[in-house]
Amino acid sequence: MDNANARADFADLKSLISQLPIALYLCESPSGLIRLYNRRAVDLWGQEPVLGEQKYSGALRLFRTDGSLLPHAETPMAEVVLFGGERTEDMVIERPDGSRIVLRANVTALRDRDGRLVGAITAFDDVSDRKRIEDDAARLAAIVVGADEPIISKTLDGHIVLWDGAAEGRFGSMLSEVMRPPPGSR
């Protein structure tokens, strides 16, 4: 392929990536330098990266979901850029304004026609709300499992949908004995 065709293909790729609703960026191998990104990535990072200077991520600072600092050189992008393969991982980014969001990053190696590793592409999106809901659900489940008091849950029309072991012990009935089928379900 000649240089003019390669430049045209790259321009087409840039145009396609810029229009996608999910954040995307590409890093080259083995340097890890960011070579291409879209507007959604900038929105999530909270800043525009400097092409050819920033490596592995355009985020100001990165953290693991446990709160520990995640050096850029230890990110999934860095691993895939250097060794190939695929990685999916949640991480927290800190933006220039100090706000933090949880991202789910999906990183895939890019190879040339001869199979040589030439870079990696990352698709990522903000999963902060989903992560908060999952964490809240896990806390609630732990409370329910560890509760000594009976827990009974009913639908708005009074049908029992949860009758835990403590309820069985206190009231002497099993869920199958107290559940009534909803009207019209027979």
C-alpha positions as CSV (number, residue, x, y, z in Angstrom):
1,M,0.0,0.0,0.0
2,D,1.4,3.4,-0.9
3,N,1.7,6.4,1.5
4,A,-1.2,8.3,0.0
5,N,-3.6,5.3,0.5
6,A,-2.3,4.8,4.1
7,R,-2.9,8.5,4.9
8,A,-6.5,8.2,3.4
9,D,-7.2,5.1,5.5
10,F,-5.9,6.8,8.6
11,A,-8.1,9.8,7.9
12,D,-11.1,7.5,7.4
13,L,-10.3,5.8,10.7
14,K,-10.0,9.1,12.5
15,S,-13.3,10.3,11.2
16,L,-15.1,7.0,12.2
17,I,-13.6,7.1,15.7
18,S,-14.5,10.7,16.3
19,Q,-18.2,9.9,15.7
20,L,-18.5,7.0,18.0
21,P,-20.5,7.5,21.3
22,I,-18.1,5.4,23.4
23,A,-14.7,6.8,24.4
24,L,-11.8,5.3,22.3
25,Y,-8.1,5.9,22.0
26,L,-5.1,4.2,20.4
27,C,-1.6,3.9,21.7
28,E,1.4,2.7,19.6
29,S,3.7,-0.2,20.6
30,P,6.1,-0.3,22.2
31,S,6.2,3.3,23.3
32,G,2.6,3.5,24.6
33,L,2.3,7.0,23.2
34,I,-1.3,8.1,22.5
35,R,-1.8,8.6,18.8
36,L,-5.5,8.9,18.3
37,Y,-8.6,9.6,20.5
38,N,-12.1,10.8,20.2
39,R,-14.2,13.6,21.8
40,R,-15.9,11.2,24.3
41,A,-12.5,10.2,25.7
42,V,-11.6,13.9,26.2
43,D,-15.0,14.4,28.0
44,L,-14.3,11.5,30.4
45,W,-10.7,12.4,31.0
46,G,-11.6,16.1,31.5
47,Q,-8.7,17.2,29.4
48,E,-7.2,16.9,26.0
49,P,-4.1,14.7,25.9
50,V,-0.9,15.9,24.2
51,L,-0.3,13.6,21.2
52,G,3.1,12.0,21.1
53,E,3.8,13.0,24.8
54,Q,1.3,11.2,27.0
55,K,1.5,7.4,27.4
56,Y,-1.2,4.8,28.1
57,S,-4.0,7.2,29.2
58,G,-5.1,10.8,28.9
59,A,-6.3,10.8,32.5
60,L,-4.6,13.0,35.0
61,R,-4.3,10.3,37.7
62,L,-5.6,6.7,37.8
63,F,-6.6,4.5,40.8
64,R,-7.6,0.9,41.2
65,T,-11.1,0.4,42.5
66,D,-9.7,-0.3,46.0
67,G,-8.5,3.3,46.0
68,S,-4.7,2.6,45.6
69,L,-2.8,4.6,43.0
70,L,-2.5,3.0,39.6
71,P,0.6,4.2,37.8
72,H,0.1,4.7,34.0
73,A,2.8,2.2,33.3
74,E,0.8,-0.5,35.2
75,T,-2.5,0.1,33.4
76,P,-4.2,-2.6,31.2
77,M,-3.3,-0.4,28.2
78,A,0.4,-0.5,29.1
79,E,0.3,-4.3,29.5
80,V,-1.5,-4.9,26.1
81,V,0.7,-2.3,24.3
82,L,3.8,-4.2,25.5
83,F,2.6,-7.8,25.5
84,G,-0.5,-8.0,23.3
85,G,-3.7,-9.8,24.2
86,E,-6.9,-8.3,25.7
87,R,-7.9,-6.9,29.1
88,T,-11.1,-5.6,30.7
89,E,-10.8,-3.8,33.9
90,D,-12.5,-1.2,36.1
91,M,-10.5,1.8,37.3
92,V,-11.0,5.2,38.7
93,I,-9.7,8.3,36.9
94,E,-9.1,11.7,38.5
95,R,-9.9,14.6,36.3
96,P,-8.2,18.1,36.5
97,D,-11.2,19.5,38.5
98,G,-10.6,16.8,41.2
99,S,-13.7,14.8,40.3
100,R,-13.3,11.0,40.0
101,I,-15.3,8.6,37.9
102,V,-15.2,4.8,37.6
103,L,-14.4,3.5,34.1
104,R,-14.6,0.1,32.6
105,A,-11.8,-0.2,30.0
106,N,-11.7,-2.8,27.3
107,V,-8.2,-3.0,25.7
108,T,-7.4,-5.0,22.6
109,A,-4.0,-5.4,20.9
110,L,-3.6,-4.1,17.3
111,R,-1.4,-6.1,14.9
112,D,-0.2,-5.5,11.4
113,R,-0.8,-7.8,8.5
114,D,2.3,-9.8,9.5
115,G,1.0,-10.3,13.1
116,R,3.4,-7.9,14.7
117,L,2.1,-5.9,17.7
118,V,1.7,-2.3,16.6
119,G,-0.4,-0.8,19.3
120,A,-3.6,-1.2,21.3
121,I,-7.1,0.3,21.3
122,T,-9.1,1.1,24.4
123,A,-12.9,1.5,24.5
124,F,-14.1,2.8,27.8
125,D,-17.1,4.3,29.4
126,D,-18.2,5.8,32.7
127,V,-19.7,3.1,34.9
128,S,-19.8,5.1,38.2
129,D,-23.6,4.8,38.6
130,R,-23.6,1.1,37.8
131,K,-20.7,0.5,40.2
132,R,-22.5,2.5,43.0
133,I,-25.7,0.4,42.5
134,E,-23.7,-2.8,42.6
135,D,-21.9,-1.7,45.8
136,D,-25.2,-0.7,47.4
137,A,-26.8,-4.0,46.4
138,A,-23.9,-6.0,47.9
139,R,-24.1,-4.0,51.2
140,L,-27.9,-4.6,51.4
141,A,-27.4,-8.3,50.7
142,A,-24.8,-8.6,53.5
143,I,-27.2,-6.9,55.9
144,V,-30.1,-9.2,54.9
145,V,-27.9,-12.3,55.2
146,G,-26.5,-11.3,58.5
147,A,-29.8,-10.1,60.0
148,D,-31.2,-12.0,63.1
149,E,-34.6,-10.4,62.6
150,P,-37.1,-11.8,60.2
151,I,-37.1,-10.2,56.7
152,I,-40.2,-10.3,54.7
153,S,-40.7,-8.6,51.4
154,K,-44.1,-8.0,49.7
155,T,-45.2,-6.6,46.4
156,L,-47.4,-3.5,46.5
157,D,-50.5,-5.6,46.4
158,G,-49.5,-7.7,49.4
159,H,-47.9,-10.8,47.9
160,I,-44.9,-12.2,49.8
161,V,-41.8,-12.5,47.6
162,L,-39.2,-13.0,50.3
163,W,-39.5,-14.9,53.6
164,D,-36.1,-15.6,55.1
165,G,-35.0,-18.2,57.5
166,A,-35.4,-15.9,60.5
167,A,-39.1,-15.4,59.5
168,E,-39.6,-19.2,59.3
169,G,-38.1,-19.6,62.8
170,R,-40.1,-16.8,64.3
171,F,-43.5,-17.5,62.6
172,G,-43.1,-21.3,62.1
173,S,-44.1,-21.3,58.5
174,M,-42.0,-21.8,55.3
175,L,-42.3,-19.4,52.3
176,S,-44.3,-22.0,50.3
177,E,-46.9,-22.1,53.1
178,V,-47.4,-18.3,53.3
179,M,-47.2,-17.4,49.6
180,R,-50.4,-16.9,47.8
181,P,-50.3,-16.9,44.0
182,P,-51.1,-13.5,42.5
183,P,-54.7,-13.1,41.4
184,G,-55.4,-14.5,37.9
185,S,-52.3,-16.7,37.9
186,R,-54.0,-20.0,38.6
